[in-house]
Amino acid sequence: MNLFELNDNYKTLANRDDLDPTILKDTLDAIKDDRRNKLDNLATWADYLKSEIDFMEDKQRSWKDEITYRKNKLDWIKKYITDVLDDAGIKKITTENHLLSARNFKASTIIDSDKKLPDKFKITETTTKPDKQAIYQALKAGEEVPGAHLKANRNTVIK
C-alpha cells in the first residue's frame, strides 16, 4: 500500500504540515472509521513517512559526499594554481576574469604522532557524564536515584 491508497480523510491529513500533535490527535479521533481500517491507514502513512525519511537520509549522505568531493577538488585546483605561479616566479597575475596572487598564510600545525609529543604539549580533558546503564539497573531494582527516572517506552512495530 502507498500514500495513494490511503482513504481520502487520511490523505488530506498526510498532505498537511500545519497540524501539531494535539490537533492531529483530535482530527484522527473525529474520523469515523472502524478501528482496523483506521490503524491500517495510519500504518500505511507511517510506512510512507519512513520511506521519505530513508530517501532523505540517502540524499543527505549523497550530498555530503558530493560536497567533500568538490571541496577536495577546489583545494587541489587552488594548490595547482599556486604551484604554477610559484614555479613561474609570479606573485600576482591579472587575467580577463580574475586577479590571482599567491600569498603566505598562517602555517598549519600537523601532529604526526600524539604518542611522541612531550607532555607539555598535551592537554588533558576530563569529562563527566551519567552512567545510564548503572542508573537503569538501579532504578529497575527499585532504588531511588535523584535526578533520574524510568520512562515507559511502548511503541508499535509496523511490518
N, C-alpha and C positions, 0 to 999 in steps of 0.2 A: 504494500500500500504506500502511496506517496501523498504529497500535500494536495494534489488534485482530487484525490479520492476522499478527502475529508468532507463531512457534512457541511453545508453552507454556513451554519452557525459557527462552527469551529474554524472554517476557512476565514471568515470575517475576523475572528479573534487573532488568528495566526498572522494576519496582514496588518495588525495594529501594533505600533510600537509605543503608544502613549499610555498603556494601561499599567498602573502599579499593581503589585500583588494583591492588595485588598480589593480593588475594583475588579481585577481578573477573577478572583475567587467568587465575588458576588455575581458576576456575569455568568460564570460557569454554573454556579448554584441555580441561577434563574433559567438555564436551558432545560427545557422539558424533554428529556430523553431517558430511555431506560439505562440503568447503571452499566450494563455490559457494553452497549453502544457508545456511551459517553467515555468509558475507560478506553475502549478500542480507539476512538478518535483522538483522545489525549495521548495515547501511546504512539499513534501514528505521527502526531505533531511532535512529540519528543524525539522520535526516530529522525524526523526531518531536521529538527534543530541540531541533533547530534551530527548528522551528515554535513550540515552547513558549518558547524564548528570544525570538524575534521578537515573540510575543504579549506577553510580559512587558515588553519594551522599549517597545512601543507603549503599554501600560498605564502604564508609568513616565512616559513623556512626557505622557500624558493627565493623570495625577495631578499632575505638576509644573505643567502649565498651569492646572489647577484650583486648586492651592494659590496660585499667583501671582494668579489672578483673585480669590480670596477675600481674600487679604492686601490687595490694592488696594481691594476693596470695604470691608473693615474700616477701612482708613486714611481712605477717603472718608467713611464714617459718623461716625468719631470727629472728623474735621475739621468736618463739618456740625454735630455736637453742640456743638463748641467755638465755632463761629461763632454759633449760636443763643444760647448762654449769653453770649458777649461782646456781641452785639447788644442783649440784654436787660439787660446790666449785672449779670448774676448771677454770683457767684463760686462758689456752691455751691447745689445743689438736691437734695432728697431726694424720690424717687418711691416708689411702692409696692414696687418690687423693687431699686432701685439708689440709690446716693449718687453724684452727678455733681459734679465740681469741675474747673474749667478752671485749669490751672497752667502756669507757665513752666518749660521745661526748657532744658538747655544748647543754645545756638544751633548750627545745623548750618553747617559750612563748605562753601560751594558754589564750585567752581572753574569760572568762566565760560570762561577760555581759558588753557591751560597756557603758550602762547607769550608772553602778555603779562606773566606773572609775573616779577618780578626774580629773579636767580639765588639770592639769599639765602633765598628761599622754595622752593627746589627741592632735592631730594635726588637725588644721582647714585648709582645702584646698578650694580655691575659683577658680572656672573655669568660663571662659567667652567663650560663643560660639554664633554664629549668630542665631537670631530668624528667621529661614527660613519661618515660616508661616507668620509673620508680614512683612517680606521683600516681599514675594509673593503677599500679599494683597496690599501693597503699589505700587509695580510695575504693578500689574494688574489694579490698579486705575489710572495709568498714572504718578505716582510720580517717580521722578528721585532718584535712590539710588546708590550713588557712591560705586563702588566695587562689584556691583551685576547686573545681568540682567536675563531675562527670556529666556530659550532655548526651542524652539518648541519640543514637544515630540510626534512625529507621528510614529505609528508602526502598524503592521498587526497582527490580531488575526487569528490563524490557528486552525480550528476545524476539 
